Amino acid sequence: MPDFSFENLIKPSISKIEKYIPGESLDLNKNPKVVKLSSNESPFAIPKKVYNKTQKLILSSNFYPDGDSNDLKEQLSKTFKLNYKNIVCGNGSDDILSIIAQTFSKEGSEVICSEYGFTYYPIIAKAAGCKVVTAKSQDLKVSCDNMLKCITKRTRIIFIANPNNPTGTIIFKDELERFLKKVPKNIIVVLDGAYSEFITDKKYTDGIDLINKYQNLIVTRTFSKIFALAGLRLGWGYSNQRIINLLEKIRGPFNVNKLAQSVGTLMLKEKKFLQRSISHNDRWRKILPNKINQLGLKSYETFANFVLIKVDQKKNSKKKILAFLKKKKIIVRDLNNYGLNDFFRVSIGSSKDLKKFLTELKNSITV
Ligand SMILES: Cc1ncc(COP(=O)(O)O)c(C=O)c1O
């Protein structure tokens, strides 16, 4: 047997990676009574007509999909009024994020992420050999000033989720532009808009309108949230053509499967579905924090499809609350691995599931 350690074969930064922990999941087919509010998924199934139009595609699974996702890109261009050539598609937006990290960094580069930000960014940065620099947040909000202070000569990429997961906070357009103006142009800024479609506030931008103005900007988007396709894996990125051409070279040759391409293309045309999802979310993102606060817990304004909740552990035990909810078959997201030890997060699920959650949350602290 060869006597060597695999540790010697990998980039040193890879041994520092902590595996991504997803929101707890159960097979909902086997556990139909489970209320899953842990991963910010859509509570709505795709429209029947989209299902009917695409189910037969499985029969042609023996053939590869279109490697360039042409129909999907065409529909994205129409729906969002974009240039077709500025789009790259991926197997979920995490695929695009990972391709960006591979493309724009090398060993020894630095990648800036925010404290209490999406935990996948440090993973892909370390996988690319980079050092992760964490910018302190301010009152749970991504701090543009602190991000700027972290910039050094070695900085290659800055990742920002806007709105931020798991805090639900937002950076409005004026603040974002002040920040972008100050970032040196040789540093890639990734604006992750996984929750963009939920926002109707005119002071917000997903960043697509800024692509021509800032040559170092990449916007990423997903079909996992408002478009209800988390299980199919579909995401996309938007930037200037030079950047997109580079990302296109790195991505897997057939990184988006044919079912995802086809269902995604059709979902972009489902305006009623989209409107219903926005209205539902808007209603609950106002109701839910109020109801939670009335129970004596602390929750926060959100701009996305989830709500952050703080437990005052002198009064209540988070562990007990989450165990109680789990016993009642309600799964929420513990945030210990985000460094938010007093917090958990709940997705804006269906009205029925949220009512059950509120009832059992109340029981969990009164029983
Ligand atoms: C901020 C953020 N970005 C990206 C993703 C990944 O989304 P996808 O399912 O497209 O890989 C998530 C998923 O929760 C997220 O919260």
The ligand as an SDF file (V2000), in Angstrom:
LIG
                    3D

 16 16  0  0  0  0  0  0  0  0999 V2000
  -28.3860   33.6700   -1.3640 C   0  0  0  0  0  0  0  0  0  0  0  0
  -28.4820   32.3680   -2.0720 C   0  0  0  0  0  0  0  0  0  0  0  0
  -27.8070   32.1910   -3.1890 N   0  0  0  0  0  0  0  0  0  0  0  0
  -27.8560   31.0430   -3.8740 C   0  0  0  0  0  0  0  0  0  0  0  0
  -28.6220   29.9970   -3.4360 C   0  0  0  0  0  0  0  0  0  0  0  0
  -28.5860   28.7130   -4.1910 C   0  0  0  0  0  0  0  0  0  0  0  0
  -29.6560   28.5880   -4.9970 O   0  0  0  0  0  0  0  0  0  0  0  0
  -29.7450   27.4630   -6.1080 P   0  0  0  0  0  0  0  0  0  0  0  0
  -30.8170   26.5630   -5.6930 O   0  0  0  0  0  0  0  0  0  0  0  0
  -30.0510   28.2100   -7.3740 O   0  0  0  0  0  0  0  0  0  0  0  0
  -28.4070   26.7790   -6.2100 O   0  0  0  0  0  0  0  0  0  0  0  0
  -29.3670   30.1260   -2.2610 C   0  0  0  0  0  0  0  0  0  0  0  0
  -30.1810   29.0150   -1.7670 C   0  0  0  0  0  0  0  0  0  0  0  0
  -30.7810   29.0000   -0.7400 O   0  0  0  0  0  0  0  0  0  0  0  0
  -29.2940   31.3450   -1.5690 C   0  0  0  0  0  0  0  0  0  0  0  0
  -29.9640   31.5490   -0.4320 O   0  0  0  0  0  0  0  0  0  0  0  0
  1  2  1  0
  2  3  1  0
  2 15  2  0
  3  4  2  0
  4  5  1  0
  5  6  1  0
  5 12  2  0
  6  7  1  0
  7  8  1  0
  8  9  2  0
  8 10  1  0
  8 11  1  0
 12 13  1  0
 12 15  1  0
 13 14  2  0
 15 16  1  0
M  END
$$$$
